[in-house]
């Protein structure tokens, strides 16, 4: 009976998402692109990403020996890139909208956008490095250098916060030095596409850009920028033909996902493992299938959000710690697995998957809160907010 409890997540998640949701009245619309709405949905997706990571440790097809496999979270194992695509879309969308709505937005851009992500990368890298030492992993000088510089990921979930600063910097330089908006958008898009082309040309390895998850959803960053640029034309058009787009987007999601699975089987990201002569072409054809899935997923989410406003206290809270929870929950995923990131034996293995999920979440949330407070202190966010509040009261 205890093993079956894990299936309750498939009932809990819809309740978490829809609790407090408010459908729009006929002829009315909800703005699914507001910061409040996107943060709430990101809070929900962060929980799904946690389940994705735990699923990879408990029921992924590549686990060995097969006796380790405990069923329950199979649904989440292959969809991590789809979940992250939503974040990348709004990274691009938010940067473009802020550039056009906030005065002198690029002034201090690196400090506001890039530095917090880099700090999050290296603070969690240091935490994971200490954890690796404590669980008994033997690390020599070269290994320590690789881990602490993130040339080799000490925290296995940090690919996102490694590539995102480079996309932000590409955006910054393009919009800082190119006066024509369309050309700046094109340059930023070209940078991301170039990164994808480089990524697809690299075989799987133990270091940077080590696999398809490093680049199979990053196209959503420029897609977010392009959507923001033409939002004033896109949204009225979507409202006019809403039900056509909504039905098609939702109905197409599963077939497109099945096609992406088929493409992975036929073309494969792993051609180098069996000596395929056209590994790069195979990766790019497989990538194309996943481009369709991620774009449709985000599109469907935006369309549904136009008619349903989601939000409750829990998801609003999760939306405030998405980055920190994303980066730190993996520590507890590793500590409660059979082995710590494929190395030494983990100290607290949990066989019951439902208990595993509860422990990771229960430890991940307070850790994320502490991490956010630490980042705020280092960046001076807390002092800045207090100063602004004081000035507001005086005014």
Secondary structure as GFF3:
##gff-version 3
##sequence-region A 1 395
A	DSSP	three_ten_helix	2	8	.	.	.	ID=ss1
A	DSSP	alpha_helix	9	18	.	.	.	ID=ss2
A	DSSP	beta_strand	22	23	.	.	.	ID=ss3
A	DSSP	alpha_helix	35	58	.	.	.	ID=ss4
A	DSSP	three_ten_helix	66	68	.	.	.	ID=ss5
A	DSSP	alpha_helix	74	77	.	.	.	ID=ss6
A	DSSP	alpha_helix	80	101	.	.	.	ID=ss7
A	DSSP	alpha_helix	109	109	.	.	.	ID=ss8
A	DSSP	pi_helix	110	114	.	.	.	ID=ss9
A	DSSP	alpha_helix	115	134	.	.	.	ID=ss10
A	DSSP	alpha_helix	141	149	.	.	.	ID=ss11
A	DSSP	alpha_helix	159	177	.	.	.	ID=ss12
A	DSSP	alpha_helix	181	200	.	.	.	ID=ss13
A	DSSP	three_ten_helix	212	214	.	.	.	ID=ss14
A	DSSP	alpha_helix	219	229	.	.	.	ID=ss15
A	DSSP	alpha_helix	231	240	.	.	.	ID=ss16
A	DSSP	alpha_helix	242	266	.	.	.	ID=ss17
A	DSSP	three_ten_helix	271	274	.	.	.	ID=ss18
A	DSSP	alpha_helix	279	305	.	.	.	ID=ss19
A	DSSP	beta_strand	308	309	.	.	.	ID=ss20
A	DSSP	alpha_helix	313	318	.	.	.	ID=ss21
A	DSSP	alpha_helix	322	335	.	.	.	ID=ss22
A	DSSP	alpha_helix	353	379	.	.	.	ID=ss23
A	DSSP	alpha_helix	381	394	.	.	.	ID=ss24
###
